[in-house]
Amino acid sequence: MSPDGLLPILAAYRKQVEPAWSAATAHRRQGAPGTPAGQCGVTSAWLQERLKEDHDLDTLYCVGDVHQGFLKSLRDHCWLETNGRLVIDLTVDQAWPDAPYAGWYGGKLRLDYRALRWLTPEALADDPVQTRLRVLRLELDSQARTEWVRSHRVEGG
């Protein structure tokens, strides 16, 4: 799948996951609720599941640093990669607000993703991010139930 084909799918996932972000889902409880800061690990873990289940897309969960020349860097960041080194990063806007959620290494912004660890879904199952992922799933389930109740509410009943 090309980055252009992925962008609308990723935008929909971002819209879905963003309201579920909280201090409890943030790495070391950093970042304000509803912002991407500190949410890269849990969001990438959740997205890895979604992309596999919904689109049969295999990805690797990556941990490392992102650089843009000598100007700026994002340390201890998490993202996904597919074969061919397509980067998928739903929280890239914590450092680069205009960056797309998916692109090839380099891309328009010349972001240099440098992974130090690559984890398959099986390896990620033993990662500490799983605790925050359980919290995120509970929040997403709660939001889905609330939305279902709203949409099925009987007026005047």
DSSP file (Angstrom, degrees, kcal/mol; ACC not computed):
  #  RESIDUE AA STRUCTURE BP1 BP2  ACC     N-H-->O    O-->H-N    N-H-->O    O-->H-N    TCO  KAPPA ALPHA  PHI   PSI    X-CA   Y-CA   Z-CA
    1    1 A M              0   0    0      0, 0.0     5,-0.0     0, 0.0     0, 0.0   0.000 360.0 360.0 360.0 136.6    0.0    0.0    0.0
    2    2 A S     >  -     0   0    0      1,-0.1     4,-1.7   100,-0.0     5,-0.2  -0.411 360.0-112.0 -83.0 160.5    1.3    3.4   -0.9
    3    3 A P  H  > S+     0   0    0      0, 0.0     4,-2.0     0, 0.0    -1,-0.1   0.900 119.0  53.9 -57.5 -40.3    1.6    6.4    1.5
    4    4 A D  H  4 S+     0   0    0      1,-0.2    99,-0.0     2,-0.2    98,-0.0   0.880 109.0  48.3 -63.4 -37.1   -1.1    8.2   -0.5
    5    5 A G  H  4 S+     0   0    0      1,-0.2     4,-0.5     2,-0.1    -1,-0.2   0.807 113.9  47.7 -70.6 -29.2   -3.4    5.2   -0.2
    6    6 A L  H  X S+     0   0    0     -4,-1.7     4,-3.0     1,-0.2     3,-0.3   0.793  91.1  80.1 -80.6 -29.5   -2.8    5.0    3.6
    7    7 A L  H  X S+     0   0    0     -4,-2.0     4,-2.5     1,-0.2     5,-0.2   0.864  94.0  44.7 -54.5 -46.8   -3.2    8.6    4.5
    8    8 A P  H  > S+     0   0    0      0, 0.0     4,-1.7     0, 0.0    -1,-0.2   0.887 115.3  49.7 -65.4 -34.7   -7.1    8.7    4.6
    9    9 A I  H  > S+     0   0    0     -4,-0.5     4,-2.1    -3,-0.3    -2,-0.2   0.931 112.8  46.8 -64.9 -45.6   -7.1    5.4    6.6
   10   10 A L  H  X S+     0   0    0     -4,-3.0     4,-2.7     1,-0.2    -1,-0.2   0.872 108.4  55.1 -66.5 -37.5   -4.5    6.8    9.0
   11   11 A A  H  X S+     0   0    0     -4,-2.5     4,-2.2    -5,-0.3    -1,-0.2   0.892 108.5  49.5 -61.9 -38.3   -6.4   10.1    9.4
   12   12 A A  H  X S+     0   0    0     -4,-1.7     4,-1.8     2,-0.2    -2,-0.2   0.912 111.1  48.7 -67.5 -41.8   -9.5    8.1   10.4
   13   13 A Y  H  X S+     0   0    0     -4,-2.1     4,-2.7     2,-0.2     5,-0.2   0.914 110.5  51.4 -62.6 -41.6   -7.6    6.0   12.9
   14   14 A R  H  X S+     0   0    0     -4,-2.7     4,-2.5     1,-0.2    -2,-0.2   0.920 108.4  51.2 -62.1 -43.0   -6.1    9.2   14.4
   15   15 A K  H  < S+     0   0    0     -4,-2.2    -1,-0.2     1,-0.2    -2,-0.2   0.866 113.4  46.9 -60.9 -35.8   -9.6   10.7   14.7
   16   16 A Q  H  < S+     0   0    0     -4,-1.8     4,-0.2     1,-0.1    -2,-0.2   0.908 118.2  38.1 -72.1 -43.7  -10.7    7.5   16.5
   17   17 A V  H >< S+     0   0    0     -4,-2.7     3,-1.7     1,-0.2     4,-0.5   0.810  97.6  76.3 -83.8 -30.4   -7.7    7.2   18.9
   18   18 A E  G >< S+     0   0    0     -4,-2.5     3,-1.6     1,-0.3    16,-0.3   0.864  91.6  53.2 -54.7 -44.7   -7.1   10.9   19.8
   19   19 A P  G 3  S+     0   0    0      0, 0.0    -1,-0.3     0, 0.0    -2,-0.1   0.713 104.4  59.1 -64.9 -16.1  -10.0   11.3   22.3
   20   20 A A  G <  S+     0   0    0     -3,-1.7    -2,-0.2    -4,-0.2     2,-0.2   0.546  79.2 110.9 -88.6  -7.5   -8.8    8.2   24.2
   21   21 A W    <   +     0   0    0     -3,-1.6     2,-0.3    -4,-0.5    13,-0.3  -0.458  40.8 149.9 -69.3 137.7   -5.4    9.7   25.0
   22   22 A S    >>  -     0   0    0     11,-0.2     4,-1.1    -2,-0.2     3,-0.8  -0.902  63.5 -87.2-152.5 177.5   -4.9   10.5   28.6
   23   23 A A  T 34 S+     0   0    0     -2,-0.3     3,-0.3     1,-0.2     6,-0.3   0.850 125.8  58.7 -60.6 -33.3   -2.2   10.7   31.3
   24   24 A A  T 34 S+     0   0    0      1,-0.2    -1,-0.2     5,-0.1   111,-0.2   0.728 109.5  42.2 -71.2 -21.7   -2.8    7.0   31.9
   25   25 A T  T <4 S+     0   0    0     -3,-0.8    17,-0.3   110,-0.1    -1,-0.2   0.572  96.6  98.1 -97.8 -11.4   -1.9    6.1   28.2
   26   26 A A  S >< S-     0   0    0     -4,-1.1     3,-1.9    -3,-0.3     2,-0.3  -0.494  86.0-101.5 -80.6 145.2    1.0    8.5   28.0
   27   27 A H  G >  S-     0   0    0     11,-3.1     3,-2.1     1,-0.3    -1,-0.1  -0.486 106.7  -8.4 -63.8 125.2    4.6    7.4   28.4
   28   28 A R  G 3  S-     0   0    0     -2,-0.3    -1,-0.3     1,-0.3     3,-0.1   0.779 120.7 -77.7  52.3  28.3    5.7    8.3   31.9
   29   29 A R  G <  S+     0   0    0     -3,-1.9    -1,-0.3    -6,-0.3     2,-0.2   0.781  91.0 149.9  54.6  31.0    2.5   10.2   32.2
   30   30 A Q    <   +     0   0    0     -3,-2.1    -1,-0.2     8,-0.1    -3,-0.1  -0.609  34.1  38.1 -90.1 155.4    3.9   13.1   30.1
   31   31 A G  S    S-     0   0    0     -2,-0.2    -5,-0.1    -3,-0.1     3,-0.1   0.143  86.4 -79.5  89.8 154.1    1.8   15.2   27.8
   32   32 A A    >   -     0   0    0      1,-0.1     3,-2.0   -10,-0.0     5,-0.1  -0.632  55.7 -90.4 -88.4 146.7   -1.6   16.7   28.1
   33   33 A P  T 3  S+     0   0    0      0, 0.0   -11,-0.2     0, 0.0    -1,-0.1  -0.269 113.7  23.7 -54.6 139.4   -4.7   14.6   27.4
   34   34 A G  T 3  S+     0   0    0      1,-0.3   -12,-0.1   -13,-0.3   -14,-0.1   0.449 102.7 102.5  83.2   0.1   -5.8   14.8   23.8
   35   35 A T  S <  S-     0   0    0     -3,-2.0    -1,-0.3     2,-0.2    59,-0.1  -0.829  76.5-124.8-112.3 156.5   -2.3   15.7   22.5
   36   36 A P  S >  S+     0   0    0      0, 0.0     3,-2.3     0, 0.0     4,-0.3   0.643  71.6 117.1 -75.5 -12.6    0.1   13.4   20.9
   37   37 A A  T 3  S+     0   0    0      1,-0.3    -2,-0.2     2,-0.2    -3,-0.0  -0.351  90.4   2.9 -60.7 126.3    3.0   14.0   23.3
   38   38 A G  T 3  S+     0   0    0    -12,-0.1   -11,-3.1    -2,-0.1     4,-0.3   0.445 110.1  95.2  80.3   0.5    3.9   10.8   25.1
   39   39 A Q    <>  +     0   0    0     -3,-2.3     4,-2.3   -13,-0.2     5,-0.3   0.384  49.4  98.2-103.0   2.6    1.3    8.8   23.1
   40   40 A C  H  > S+     0   0    0     -4,-0.3     4,-2.2     1,-0.2     5,-0.2   0.888  84.0  45.7 -63.8 -41.3    3.6    7.4   20.4
   41   41 A G  H  > S+     0   0    0      2,-0.2     4,-2.3     1,-0.2    -1,-0.2   0.958 117.0  41.0 -67.8 -51.4    4.2    4.0   21.9
   42   42 A V  H  > S+     0   0    0    -17,-0.3     4,-2.3    -4,-0.3    -1,-0.2   0.880 116.9  50.0 -66.0 -37.7    0.7    3.1   22.9
   43   43 A T  H  X S+     0   0    0     -4,-2.3     4,-2.8     2,-0.2    -1,-0.2   0.908 111.3  48.2 -68.3 -41.5   -0.7    4.5   19.6
   44   44 A S  H  X S+     0   0    0     -4,-2.2     4,-2.2    -5,-0.3    -2,-0.2   0.890 111.6  50.2 -65.8 -38.6    1.8    2.6   17.5
   45   45 A A  H  X S+     0   0    0     -4,-2.3     4,-1.4     2,-0.2    -2,-0.2   0.928 114.2  44.6 -63.9 -44.5    1.0   -0.6   19.4
   46   46 A W  H  X S+     0   0    0     -4,-2.3     4,-2.2     1,-0.2    -2,-0.2   0.914 113.5  50.4 -64.5 -43.7   -2.8   -0.1   18.9
   47   47 A L  H  X S+     0   0    0     -4,-2.8     4,-3.1     1,-0.2     5,-0.3   0.858 103.6  59.1 -65.9 -35.2   -2.3    0.9   15.2
   48   48 A Q  H  X S+     0   0    0     -4,-2.2     4,-1.6     1,-0.2    -1,-0.2   0.922 109.3  44.8 -58.4 -43.2   -0.2   -2.2   14.6
   49   49 A E  H  X S+     0   0    0     -4,-1.4     4,-2.8     2,-0.2     5,-0.3   0.934 114.2  48.6 -63.9 -47.3   -3.2   -4.4   15.7
   50   50 A R  H  X S+     0   0    0     -4,-2.2     4,-3.4     1,-0.2     5,-0.5   0.925 110.4  49.6 -62.7 -46.6   -5.7   -2.3   13.7
   51   51 A L  H  X S+     0   0    0     -4,-3.1     6,-2.1     1,-0.2     4,-1.5   0.871 115.0  45.0 -64.1 -35.7   -3.7   -2.4   10.5
   52   52 A K  H  X S+     0   0    0     -4,-1.6     4,-1.4    -5,-0.3    -2,-0.2   0.947 120.0  39.4 -70.6 -48.5   -3.2   -6.2   10.7
   53   53 A E  H  < S+     0   0    0     -4,-2.8    -2,-0.2    -5,-0.2    -3,-0.2   0.915 126.1  33.9 -69.2 -43.4   -6.8   -6.9   11.6
   54   54 A D  H  < S+     0   0    0     -4,-3.4    -3,-0.2    -5,-0.3    -1,-0.2   0.788 138.1  14.5 -85.5 -28.6   -8.5   -4.4    9.3
   55   55 A H  H  < S-     0   0    0     -4,-1.5    -3,-0.2    -5,-0.5    -2,-0.2   0.327  91.3-120.5-131.9   5.0   -6.2   -4.4    6.3
   56   56 A D     <  +     0   0    0     -4,-1.4     2,-0.6    -6,-0.2    -4,-0.3   0.860  59.6 154.9  51.9  39.0   -3.9   -7.5    6.7
   57   57 A L        -     0   0    0     -6,-2.1     2,-0.3    -9,-0.1    -1,-0.2  -0.876  35.6-145.8-102.1 117.7   -1.0   -5.1    6.7
   58   58 A D        +     0   0    0     -2,-0.6    25,-0.4    -3,-0.1     2,-0.3  -0.654  26.3 171.1 -82.5 134.6    2.1   -6.4    8.5
   59   59 A T        -     0   0    0     -2,-0.3     2,-0.4    23,-0.1    23,-0.2  -0.924  29.5-129.5-137.5 162.6    4.2   -3.8   10.4
   60   60 A L  E     -A   81   0A   0     21,-2.7    21,-1.9    -2,-0.3     2,-0.6  -0.944  22.8-129.5-110.8 137.8    7.1   -3.6   12.7
   61   61 A Y  E     -AB  80 119A   0     58,-3.0    58,-3.1    -2,-0.4     2,-0.4  -0.781  32.7-160.5 -84.9 122.7    6.9   -1.5   15.9
   62   62 A C  E     -AB  79 118A   0     17,-3.4    17,-1.6    -2,-0.6     2,-0.4  -0.848  16.4-168.6-114.5 144.0   10.0    0.7   16.0
   63   63 A V  E     +AB  78 117A   0     54,-2.1    53,-3.5    -2,-0.4    54,-1.8  -0.999  42.7  84.2-127.6 130.0   11.7    2.5   18.8
   64   64 A G  E    S-AB  77 115A   0     13,-2.5    13,-3.4    -2,-0.4     2,-0.3  -0.916  70.5 -51.5 175.9-148.4   14.4    5.1   18.1
   65   65 A D  E     - B   0 114A   0     49,-2.0    49,-3.3    -2,-0.3     2,-0.4  -0.875  30.8-148.9-122.2 152.2   15.0    8.7   17.3
   66   66 A V  E     -AB  74 113A   0      8,-2.4     8,-2.9    -2,-0.3     2,-0.3  -0.984  19.0-171.7-121.5 132.0   13.7   11.0   14.5
   67   67 A H  E     -AB  73 112A   0     45,-2.1    45,-3.5    -2,-0.4     2,-0.4  -0.921  21.7-165.3-124.9 148.2   15.9   13.8   13.1
   68   68 A Q  E >>  -A   72   0A   0      4,-2.3     3,-1.4    -2,-0.3     4,-1.1  -0.819  67.3 -70.6-127.6  90.7   15.4   16.7   10.8
   69   69 A G  T 34 S-     0   0    0     41,-0.5    -1,-0.3    -2,-0.4    43,-0.1  -0.314  91.9 -45.8  57.2-141.2   18.9   17.8    9.9
   70   70 A F  T 34 S+     0   0    0      1,-0.1    -1,-0.2    -3,-0.1     3,-0.1   0.366 126.6  82.0 -99.2   2.7   20.6   19.4   12.8
   71   71 A L  T <4 S-     0   0    0     -3,-1.4     2,-0.3     1,-0.2    -2,-0.2   0.906  99.1  -2.5 -78.4 -43.8   17.5   21.5   13.6
   72   72 A K  E  <  -A   68   0A   0     -4,-1.1    -4,-2.3     2,-0.0     2,-0.3  -0.994  54.9-173.1-152.2 148.5   15.3   19.3   15.6
   73   73 A S  E     -A   67   0A   0     -2,-0.3     2,-0.5    -6,-0.2    -6,-0.2  -0.993  16.7-147.5-145.6 155.9   15.1   15.7   16.9
   74   74 A L  E     -A   66   0A   0     -8,-2.9    -8,-2.4    -2,-0.3     3,-0.4  -0.971  25.4-157.1-122.4 111.3   12.6   13.6   18.7
   75   75 A R  E     +     0   0A   0     -2,-0.5   -10,-0.2   -10,-0.2    -2,-0.0  -0.575  67.0  13.5 -94.6 153.2   14.2   11.1   21.0
   76   76 A D  E    S+     0   0A   0     -2,-0.2     2,-0.2     1,-0.2    -1,-0.2   0.911  88.4 160.4  52.2  49.1   12.8    7.8   22.3
   77   77 A H  E     -A   64   0A   0    -13,-3.4   -13,-2.5    -3,-0.4     2,-0.4  -0.643  29.9-146.4-100.6 157.2   10.0    7.9   19.7
   78   78 A C  E     +A   63   0A   0     -2,-0.2     2,-0.3   -15,-0.2    13,-0.2  -0.955  28.1 144.7-124.3 145.0    7.9    5.0   18.4
   79   79 A W  E     -A   62   0A   0    -17,-1.6   -17,-3.4    -2,-0.4     2,-0.3  -0.907  40.5-103.1-158.4 179.7    6.4    4.4   15.0
   80   80 A L  E     -AC  61  88A   0      8,-2.9     8,-2.9    -2,-0.3     2,-0.4  -0.858  24.9-165.1-114.5 153.3    5.6    1.6   12.6
   81   81 A E  E     -AC  60  87A   0    -21,-1.9   -21,-2.7    -2,-0.3     2,-0.2  -0.990   3.4-158.6-133.3 145.8    7.4    0.5    9.5
   82   82 A T  E >>  - C   0  86A   0      4,-1.8     3,-1.5    -2,-0.4     4,-0.5  -0.636  47.6 -69.9-107.2 174.3    6.3   -1.8    6.7
   83   83 A N  T 34 S+     0   0    0    -25,-0.4     3,-0.4     1,-0.3    -1,-0.2  -0.356 125.3  41.3 -61.4 149.1    8.6   -3.7    4.3
   84   84 A G  T 34 S-     0   0    0      1,-0.2    -1,-0.3    -3,-0.1     0, 0.0   0.479 127.2 -88.2  85.5   2.7   10.3   -1.2    2.0
   85   85 A R  T <4  +     0   0    0     -3,-1.5    20,-0.9     1,-0.2     2,-0.6   0.845  67.8 167.5  63.1  39.1   10.8    1.1    5.0
   86   86 A L  E  <  -CD  82 104A   0     -4,-0.5    -4,-1.8    -3,-0.4     2,-0.4  -0.756  28.5-140.6 -77.9 124.4    7.5    3.0    4.7
   87   87 A V  E     -CD  81 103A   0     16,-2.7    16,-2.1    -2,-0.6     2,-0.5  -0.742  17.2-169.7 -92.4 134.4    7.1    4.9    7.9
   88   88 A I  E     +CD  80 102A   0     -8,-2.9    -8,-2.9    -2,-0.4     2,-0.4  -0.982  14.9 165.5-123.9 116.4    3.7    5.1    9.6
   89   89 A D    >   +     0   0    0     12,-3.4     3,-1.1    -2,-0.5     4,-0.2  -0.833  17.4 178.9-140.5  94.9    3.7    7.7   12.5
   90   90 A L  T 3  S+     0   0    0     -2,-0.4     3,-0.2     1,-0.2    -1,-0.1   0.600  87.6  46.0 -73.7 -10.4    0.3    8.8   13.9
   91   91 A T  T >  S+     0   0    0    -13,-0.2     3,-1.9     1,-0.1    -1,-0.2   0.178  72.2 113.0-117.6  18.1    2.0   11.1   16.5
   92   92 A V  G X>  +     0   0    0     -3,-1.1     4,-2.4     1,-0.3     3,-1.8   0.774  65.7  73.8 -59.1 -25.8    4.6   12.8   14.3
   93   93 A D  G 34 S+     0   0    0      1,-0.3    -1,-0.3     2,-0.2   -56,-0.1   0.556  73.0  80.9 -71.5  -5.4    2.8   16.1   14.8
   94   94 A Q  G <4 S+     0   0    0     -3,-1.9    -1,-0.3     2,-0.2    -2,-0.2   0.781 117.0  13.1 -67.1 -23.3    4.1   16.3   18.4
   95   95 A A  T <4 S+     0   0    0     -3,-1.8    -2,-0.2    -4,-0.2    -1,-0.1   0.653 140.1  34.7-117.6 -32.9    7.3   17.7   16.8
   96   96 A W    ><  -     0   0    0     -4,-2.4     3,-1.9     1,-0.1    -1,-0.2  -0.815  63.7-172.1-129.0  90.5    6.3   18.4   13.2
   97   97 A P  T 3  S+     0   0    0      0, 0.0    -4,-0.1     0, 0.0    -1,-0.1   0.734  85.2  47.1 -58.0 -26.4    2.7   19.7   13.0
   98   98 A D  T 3  S+     0   0    0     -6,-0.1    -5,-0.1     2,-0.0    11,-0.0   0.388  84.7 116.3 -98.2   4.7    2.6   19.6    9.2
   99   99 A A    <   -     0   0    0     -3,-1.9    -6,-0.1    -7,-0.1     2,-0.1  -0.467  66.6-118.9 -75.5 143.1    4.1   16.2    8.7
  100  100 A P        -     0   0    0      0, 0.0   -11,-0.1     0, 0.0    -1,-0.1  -0.388  19.8-119.4 -74.4 160.2    2.0   13.5    7.1
  101  101 A Y  S    S+     0   0    0      1,-0.1   -12,-3.4   -13,-0.1     2,-0.3   0.635  95.5  30.4 -75.2 -14.3    1.2   10.3    9.0
  102  102 A A  E     +D   88   0A   0    -14,-0.2     2,-0.3   -12,-0.1   -14,-0.2  -0.999  69.4 130.1-145.6 146.2    2.9    8.1    6.5
  103  103 A G  E     -D   87   0A   0    -16,-2.1   -16,-2.7    -2,-0.3     2,-0.1  -0.947  52.2 -83.7 179.9 165.3    5.8    8.4    4.1
  104  104 A W  E     -D   86   0A   0     -2,-0.3   -18,-0.2   -18,-0.2   -19,-0.1  -0.445  67.1 -75.7 -76.8 156.3    9.0    7.0    2.8
  105  105 A Y  S    S+     0   0    0    -20,-0.9     2,-1.3     1,-0.2    -1,-0.2  -0.241 120.0  13.4 -50.5 136.6   12.2    7.6    4.7
  106  106 A G  B  >>S+E  111   0B   0      5,-1.8     5,-1.5    -3,-0.1     4,-1.0  -0.646  88.9 161.7  94.1 -78.2   13.3   11.2    4.0
  107  107 A G  T >45 -     0   0    0     -2,-1.3     3,-0.9     3,-0.2    -4,-0.1   0.116  62.4 -44.7  55.0-170.2   10.1   12.5    2.3
  108  108 A K  T 345S+     0   0    0      1,-0.3    -1,-0.2     2,-0.1    -9,-0.0   0.875 142.8  44.3 -61.3 -40.4    9.2   16.1    1.9
  109  109 A L  T 345S-     0   0    0     -3,-0.1    -1,-0.3     2,-0.1    -2,-0.2   0.518 105.0-129.3 -84.5  -4.0   10.2   17.1    5.4
  110  110 A R  T <<5 +     0   0    0     -4,-1.0   -41,-0.5    -3,-0.9     2,-0.4   0.907  40.4 176.7  55.3  46.0   13.4   15.1    5.2
  111  111 A L  B   < -E  106   0B   0     -5,-1.5    -5,-1.8   -43,-0.1     2,-0.7  -0.666  20.4-149.9 -81.2 134.3   12.8   13.3    8.5
  112  112 A D  E     -B   67   0A   0    -45,-3.5   -45,-2.1    -2,-0.4     2,-0.5  -0.887   7.9-161.5-110.1 101.7   15.4   10.7    9.3
  113  113 A Y  E     -B   66   0A   0     -2,-0.7     2,-0.6   -47,-0.2   -47,-0.2  -0.734   6.4-171.8 -84.7 122.8   13.8    7.8   11.3
  114  114 A R  E     -B   65   0A   0    -49,-3.3   -49,-2.0    -2,-0.5     2,-0.2  -0.848   7.9-158.5-120.8  94.5   16.6    5.8   13.1
  115  115 A A  E     -B   64   0A   0     -2,-0.6   -51,-0.3   -51,-0.2     3,-0.1  -0.490  18.6-179.5 -74.6 137.8   15.2    2.7   14.7
  116  116 A L  E    S+     0   0A   0    -53,-3.5     2,-0.3     1,-0.3   -52,-0.2   0.603  77.2  26.9-104.3 -23.5   17.2    1.2   17.6
  117  117 A R  E     -B   63   0A   0    -54,-1.8   -54,-2.1     2,-0.0     2,-0.4  -0.998  61.5-164.7-140.4 141.7   14.6   -1.7   18.1
  118  118 A W  E     -B   62   0A   0     -2,-0.3     2,-0.5   -56,-0.2   -56,-0.2  -0.997  14.7-167.6-124.0 125.7   12.2   -3.4   15.7
  119  119 A L  E     -B   61   0A   0    -58,-3.1   -58,-3.0    -2,-0.4    -2,-0.0  -0.953  12.8-146.0-121.8 131.2    9.4   -5.5   17.3
  120  120 A T     >  -     0   0    0     -2,-0.5     4,-2.5   -60,-0.2     5,-0.2  -0.367  40.9-100.0 -74.2 166.7    7.1   -7.9   15.7
  121  121 A P  H  > S+     0   0    0      0, 0.0     4,-1.0     0, 0.0    -1,-0.1   0.880 126.1  53.6 -56.6 -36.5    3.6   -8.2   17.1
  122  122 A E  H  4 S+     0   0    0      1,-0.2     3,-0.4     2,-0.2     4,-0.3   0.921 111.2  44.0 -65.5 -43.6    4.7  -11.3   19.0
  123  123 A A  H >4 S+     0   0    0      1,-0.2     3,-1.3     2,-0.2    -1,-0.2   0.851 108.5  58.5 -69.0 -34.4    7.7   -9.6   20.5
  124  124 A L  H >< S+     0   0    0     -4,-2.5     3,-1.8     1,-0.3     6,-0.2   0.743  88.0  76.4 -67.9 -22.2    5.6   -6.5   21.4
  125  125 A A  T 3< S+     0   0    0     -4,-1.0    -1,-0.3    -3,-0.4    -2,-0.2   0.756  98.6  44.3 -60.2 -24.0    3.3   -8.8   23.5
  126  126 A D  T <  S+     0   0    0     -3,-1.3    -1,-0.3    -4,-0.3    -2,-0.2   0.338  91.1 111.3-100.7   5.1    6.0   -8.8   26.2
  127  127 A D  S X  S-     0   0    0     -3,-1.8     3,-2.0    -4,-0.1     4,-0.2  -0.513  77.2-121.0 -82.4 147.5    6.7   -5.1   26.0
  128  128 A P  T >> S+     0   0    0      0, 0.0     3,-1.3     0, 0.0     4,-0.6   0.681 104.7  79.3 -59.7 -17.5    5.8   -2.7   28.9
  129  129 A V  H 3> S+     0   0    0      1,-0.2     4,-2.3     2,-0.2     3,-0.3   0.728  74.0  80.0 -62.4 -19.1    3.6   -0.7   26.5
  130  130 A Q  H <> S+     0   0    0     -3,-2.0     4,-2.1     1,-0.2    -1,-0.2   0.824  84.7  58.2 -60.2 -32.2    1.0   -3.4   26.9
  131  131 A T  H <> S+     0   0    0     -3,-1.3     4,-1.3     1,-0.2    -1,-0.2   0.940 111.2  40.9 -62.7 -46.3   -0.2   -1.9   30.3
  132  132 A R  H  X S+     0   0    0     -4,-0.6     4,-2.4    -3,-0.3    -2,-0.2   0.827 110.5  59.0 -70.8 -31.3   -1.0    1.4   28.6
  133  133 A L  H  X S+     0   0    0     -4,-2.3     4,-2.7     2,-0.2    -1,-0.2   0.888 102.4  53.1 -65.0 -38.5   -2.4   -0.4   25.6
  134  134 A R  H  X S+     0   0    0     -4,-2.1     4,-2.2     2,-0.2    -1,-0.2   0.906 109.7  48.7 -61.9 -40.5   -5.0   -2.1   27.9
  135  135 A V  H  X S+     0   0    0     -4,-1.3     4,-2.2     2,-0.2    -2,-0.2   0.923 111.4  49.7 -64.1 -44.5   -6.0    1.3   29.2
  136  136 A L  H  X S+     0   0    0     -4,-2.4     4,-2.6     1,-0.2    -2,-0.2   0.923 110.1  50.2 -61.2 -45.2   -6.3    2.7   25.7
  137  137 A R  H  X S+     0   0    0     -4,-2.7     4,-2.7     1,-0.2    -1,-0.2   0.911 109.6  51.2 -60.3 -42.6   -8.5   -0.2   24.6
  138  138 A L  H  X S+     0   0    0     -4,-2.2     4,-2.4     2,-0.2    -1,-0.2   0.915 111.2  47.8 -61.1 -42.8  -10.8    0.2   27.6
  139  139 A E  H  X S+     0   0    0     -4,-2.2     4,-2.4     2,-0.2    -2,-0.2   0.911 112.5  48.3 -65.6 -42.4  -11.2    3.9   26.8
  140  140 A L  H  X S+     0   0    0     -4,-2.6     4,-2.3     2,-0.2    -2,-0.2   0.898 112.0  49.7 -64.7 -40.1  -11.9    3.2   23.2
  141  141 A D  H  X S+     0   0    0     -4,-2.7     4,-2.4     2,-0.2    -2,-0.2   0.911 110.8  50.1 -63.0 -42.3  -14.4    0.5   24.1
  142  142 A S  H  X S+     0   0    0     -4,-2.4     4,-2.4     2,-0.2    -2,-0.2   0.910 111.0  48.6 -62.4 -43.4  -16.1    2.9   26.5
  143  143 A Q  H  X S+     0   0    0     -4,-2.4     4,-2.5     1,-0.2    -1,-0.2   0.902 110.9  50.7 -63.7 -40.7  -16.3    5.6   23.8
  144  144 A A  H  X S+     0   0    0     -4,-2.3     4,-2.3     2,-0.2    -2,-0.2   0.908 111.0  48.3 -64.5 -41.5  -17.8    3.1   21.4
  145  145 A R  H  X S+     0   0    0     -4,-2.4     4,-2.6     2,-0.2    -2,-0.2   0.921 111.6  49.7 -64.3 -43.2  -20.4    2.0   23.9
  146  146 A T  H  X S+     0   0    0     -4,-2.4     4,-2.4     1,-0.2    -2,-0.2   0.921 112.1  48.0 -60.8 -44.1  -21.3    5.6   24.7
  147  147 A E  H  X S+     0   0    0     -4,-2.5     4,-2.4     2,-0.2    -1,-0.2   0.890 110.8  51.3 -64.7 -39.4  -21.7    6.4   21.0
  148  148 A W  H  X S+     0   0    0     -4,-2.3     4,-1.3     2,-0.2    -2,-0.2   0.931 110.3  48.9 -63.4 -44.9  -23.8    3.3   20.4
  149  149 A V  H  < S+     0   0    0     -4,-2.6     3,-0.5     1,-0.2     4,-0.4   0.926 111.8  49.7 -61.3 -45.0  -26.1    4.2   23.2
  150  150 A R  H >< S+     0   0    0     -4,-2.4     3,-0.9     1,-0.2    -1,-0.2   0.918 111.7  47.6 -58.5 -44.7  -26.5    7.8   21.9
  151  151 A S  H 3< S+     0   0    0     -4,-2.4    -1,-0.2     1,-0.2    -2,-0.2   0.684 117.3  42.6 -74.7 -16.7  -27.2    6.6   18.4
  152  152 A H  T 3< S+     0   0    0     -4,-1.3    -1,-0.2    -3,-0.5    -2,-0.2   0.225  81.2 131.2-111.9  12.6  -29.9    4.1   19.6
  153  153 A R    <   -     0   0    0     -3,-0.9     2,-0.6    -4,-0.4    -3,-0.0  -0.460  54.2-134.1 -68.8 134.1  -31.6    6.3   22.2
  154  154 A V    >   -     0   0    0     -2,-0.2     3,-1.2     1,-0.0     2,-0.2  -0.800  20.2-127.4 -91.8 124.2  -35.3    6.3   21.9
  155  155 A E  T 3  S+     0   0    0     -2,-0.6    -1,-0.0     1,-0.2     0, 0.0  -0.480  87.2   4.4 -71.7 137.2  -36.8    9.7   22.1
  156  156 A G  T 3         0   0    0     -2,-0.2    -1,-0.2     1,-0.1    -2,-0.0   0.636 360.0 360.0  69.8  14.0  -39.6   10.3   24.6
  157  157 A G    <         0   0    0     -3,-1.2    -2,-0.1     0, 0.0    -1,-0.1   0.443 360.0 360.0 -93.7 360.0  -39.2    6.8   26.0
